[in-house]
Amino acid sequence: MSLLLQALRRPGTVRDLSLSAWDRLLREVHAHRLGGRLSCLLERHGVEADCPALVGHDLDAQRCFARYKQSQVRLELRKLNKALAPVGVPMLLLKGAAYALADLEVARGRDFADVDIMVPRTQLETAETALERGGWLSETRDRYDQRYYRRWMHELPPLHHRTRLLEVDVHHALLPLTGRVRPDPELLWAASRPLPDSPYRVLCPEDMLLHSAAQLFQDGEIAGDLSGLLDLHQLMQELGDEAGFWDRLLPRAEQLELGRPLYYALRYCRRLLDTPVPNEVMRAAEAFAPGQLNGRLMDLLVPRVLEPRYPTRRPAHISAWLLYLRSHWLRMPPGLLALHLLRKGLRRGSH
């Protein structure tokens, strides 16, 4: 097991690390952009003071950078609300933005690459027009890419404000319109919760976890996304303390057609991060498990691409490639997928 996984599972183990082991651990941390989160985790378990001084400085710097990125997120959300509220478009916060504004533990030390929001599909055109007037523009110029997003995906092409760097992803659904699984957005809106003293809404706890699971195991390529698995681990730890959460989770997963990604989330969080999933929940989730062959293949591939591999083992290129193909297979029907991959291959060849 990698040093980073050991530290995430059992923070107290870092007390016994040599300087050379710390060097290897920090390389794994930097590769996965988890320095701020590891710093907060060590602090919460009372072992931060036991770190070597230079290590402490490194982790503190990454935690400060994470706080800076979160301040950028909050600023971007205020600007987005200023653009959308006058035209009556509500905002449902997703992923990191939701974690931060809801003040969840999973947001502590978390890095941010973008801001994810959802708006009603019936108001998508109104929202896009308002955002364009406010200075958010798409940098996706290729006609095919524009069509790819607008006809087949669950979000607009990524937007950037002309005076700020943070990417904004405007969703109207959780998963691609051409995907094999398409949770009903109206169910998500109906169960969503308003944030106190705020113009924003967030998904209910079960949907928040299910979205994170779908993001990693249904819509994502999985490879290298240890941060996504850590999101799931920390959400289960925190949200699982809410009364009735585990009882509601599996029926909700079935209602939203997200039982399979939930099964994978529970299985690999338990396996890699030792997440305290109740035994009866894990047994019930077996109803969503894949066939024996697919299950064995996932058990072979997923740990190889999620566990940090620096520097002692060769990168899991073949495993990552197979899971990349799987992500596209789940995202598109076969004919459309073949044309899409052919076009992408020809484009790479021309470059």
SVG drawing of the C-alpha trace seen along z (x, -y; Angstrom):
<svg xmlns="http://www.w3.org/2000/svg" viewBox="-40 -42 56 56">
<polyline fill="none" stroke="black" stroke-width="0.4" points="0.0,0.0 1.3,-3.5 2.4,-5.9 -0.4,-8.3 -3.1,-5.7 -1.6,-4.7 -1.6,-8.3 -5.2,-8.8 -6.4,-5.6 -4.3,-5.9 -2.9,-9.4 -1.0,-8.4 1.3,-6.2 3.2,-9.4 4.9,-9.6 7.1,-6.7 8.2,-8.0 11.8,-8.6 12.8,-11.7 13.2,-9.7 9.7,-8.3 8.4,-11.8 10.0,-12.8 8.2,-10.0 4.9,-10.8 5.0,-14.4 5.7,-13.5 2.5,-11.4 0.6,-14.2 1.7,-16.8 0.8,-14.5 -2.8,-14.2 -3.1,-17.8 -4.0,-16.6 -1.6,-18.6 -4.2,-20.9 -6.5,-18.0 -3.7,-15.9 -2.6,-18.9 -6.2,-19.3 -6.5,-15.5 -3.2,-15.4 -4.3,-18.4 -7.6,-16.9 -5.9,-13.7 -3.3,-15.6 -0.2,-14.5 0.6,-17.6 3.1,-18.7 5.0,-15.5 5.9,-16.2 9.4,-17.4 9.6,-21.2 10.1,-21.4 7.2,-19.0 5.0,-21.1 5.9,-24.3 5.1,-22.5 1.7,-21.2 0.8,-24.6 1.6,-26.3 -0.8,-24.0 -3.5,-24.5 -3.1,-28.3 -3.4,-27.9 -6.5,-25.8 -8.1,-28.6 -7.2,-31.1 -8.9,-28.9 -12.0,-28.6 -12.2,-32.4 -12.1,-32.5 -15.0,-30.1 -17.1,-32.1 -16.3,-35.3 -17.3,-33.5 -20.5,-32.3 -21.5,-35.8 -20.8,-37.1 -22.8,-34.3 -25.7,-35.0 -25.5,-38.7 -25.9,-37.7 -28.6,-35.0 -30.8,-36.2 -32.2,-39.2 -33.5,-36.9 -35.0,-34.5 -32.6,-31.5 -32.0,-29.5 -28.6,-28.0 -28.0,-24.5 -24.4,-24.1 -22.6,-20.9 -19.5,-19.1 -16.8,-21.3 -18.8,-24.5 -21.6,-22.8 -19.2,-21.3 -17.6,-24.7 -20.8,-26.7 -22.5,-24.0 -19.4,-24.1 -18.8,-20.3 -15.6,-18.7 -14.8,-17.4 -14.2,-21.0 -11.4,-21.6 -8.1,-21.9 -9.8,-21.0 -8.3,-22.3 -10.7,-23.7 -10.2,-23.6 -13.7,-24.9 -17.1,-25.9 -20.0,-23.6 -23.6,-24.8 -26.9,-23.4 -29.8,-25.4 -33.2,-24.1 -32.9,-22.9 -36.0,-25.0 -34.0,-28.1 -30.6,-27.1 -30.8,-29.6 -31.8,-32.4 -28.9,-31.5 -26.4,-31.4 -27.5,-34.7 -27.2,-36.3 -23.8,-34.9 -22.5,-36.1 -23.7,-39.6 -21.9,-39.3 -18.6,-38.4 -18.5,-34.5 -17.6,-33.2 -16.9,-29.8 -13.4,-29.2 -14.6,-26.1 -14.4,-27.3 -14.5,-24.0 -18.0,-23.4 -17.9,-19.7 -17.0,-20.4 -19.9,-22.9 -22.3,-20.4 -20.9,-17.6 -21.7,-19.7 -25.1,-21.1 -26.6,-18.0 -25.2,-15.2 -23.7,-16.4 -25.3,-17.4 -23.6,-20.8 -22.7,-23.8 -19.1,-24.1 -16.8,-25.4 -17.1,-29.1 -14.4,-31.5 -14.9,-35.1 -12.8,-37.6 -11.2,-39.0 -10.9,-35.8 -9.3,-32.4 -11.7,-30.0 -13.6,-27.7 -17.4,-27.6 -19.4,-24.5 -23.1,-25.1 -25.0,-21.8 -28.6,-21.0 -28.4,-17.3 -26.0,-15.1 -24.9,-12.8 -24.8,-13.0 -28.0,-13.0 -26.7,-10.1 -25.5,-8.1 -26.8,-4.7 -27.9,-6.2 -29.8,-9.5 -31.1,-10.6 -34.1,-12.8 -33.1,-16.4 -36.6,-17.2 -36.1,-14.6 -32.9,-16.3 -34.4,-19.8 -37.4,-18.5 -35.2,-17.0 -32.6,-19.8 -32.2,-22.0 -31.7,-25.8 -28.6,-26.9 -29.4,-29.1 -29.0,-32.8 -28.0,-32.2 -29.5,-32.4 -28.1,-28.9 -29.5,-25.4 -27.5,-22.1 -28.4,-18.5 -29.9,-16.6 -27.3,-14.4 -28.1,-11.2 -28.0,-12.9 -24.8,-14.6 -23.1,-11.3 -24.7,-9.7 -23.6,-12.5 -20.0,-12.1 -20.2,-8.3 -21.7,-8.9 -19.0,-11.5 -16.2,-9.0 -17.6,-5.6 -20.2,-6.4 -19.0,-9.6 -15.4,-9.7 -12.3,-7.9 -11.4,-6.9 -7.6,-6.9 -5.7,-9.2 -8.8,-10.5 -7.9,-9.6 -9.3,-13.0 -12.7,-11.9 -12.5,-8.7 -11.4,-10.8 -14.5,-13.0 -16.7,-9.9 -14.9,-8.6 -15.3,-11.9 -18.9,-12.3 -19.8,-8.9 -18.1,-9.6 -19.9,-12.9 -23.2,-12.4 -23.5,-8.9 -23.9,-10.4 -27.3,-12.0 -30.2,-10.1 -31.7,-7.7 -29.0,-8.5 -28.0,-4.9 -31.6,-3.7 -32.5,-6.3 -29.4,-5.9 -30.0,-2.6 -33.7,-3.3 -32.7,-6.7 -29.9,-5.2 -32.5,-2.8 -34.9,-5.7 -32.1,-7.7 -30.7,-4.6 -27.4,-5.1 -27.2,-1.8 -24.1,-0.5 -21.9,-3.6 -22.9,-3.6 -21.9,0.1 -18.5,-0.7 -18.1,-3.8 -18.9,-1.7 -16.7,1.2 -13.6,-0.8 -13.8,-3.3 -13.9,-0.3 -11.1,1.5 -8.7,-1.4 -9.6,-3.9 -11.2,-1.5 -14.4,-3.6 -16.8,-2.6 -19.7,-1.4 -22.2,0.5 -22.1,4.2 -25.9,4.4 -25.6,1.5 -22.7,3.3 -24.7,6.5 -27.8,4.7 -25.7,2.9 -24.6,6.3 -28.0,6.2 -26.4,3.5 -23.1,5.4 -22.0,6.2 -21.7,9.7 -18.8,11.8 -16.5,11.1 -17.0,7.4 -16.6,7.4 -13.3,9.2 -12.1,6.8 -13.0,3.7 -11.3,5.2 -8.2,5.6 -8.2,2.2 -9.6,-0.3 -7.1,0.1 -4.3,0.0 -5.3,-3.4 -6.4,-5.0 -3.5,-4.0 -0.6,-6.4 2.2,-4.6 5.2,-7.0 8.0,-6.1 8.4,-2.4 6.0,-0.9 5.3,-1.4 2.3,-3.6 -0.9,-1.6 -1.2,-2.8 -3.1,0.2 -5.5,0.2 -6.1,-3.6 -6.7,-3.1 -9.3,-0.4 -11.2,-2.5 -11.0,-5.4 -12.8,-3.3 -15.3,-2.2 -16.1,-5.8 -17.0,-6.5 -18.9,-3.3 -21.1,-4.4 -21.4,-7.9 -22.5,-7.2 -24.3,-4.5 -21.9,-2.4 -22.5,-4.1 -22.0,-7.6 -19.1,-6.5 -17.3,-5.0 -17.7,-8.2 -16.6,-10.3 -13.4,-8.3 -12.6,-8.3 -12.9,-12.0 -10.8,-12.5 -8.1,-10.1 -8.0,-12.0 -7.7,-15.3 -4.8,-14.1 -3.1,-12.7 -3.5,-16.1 -1.8,-17.8"/>
</svg>
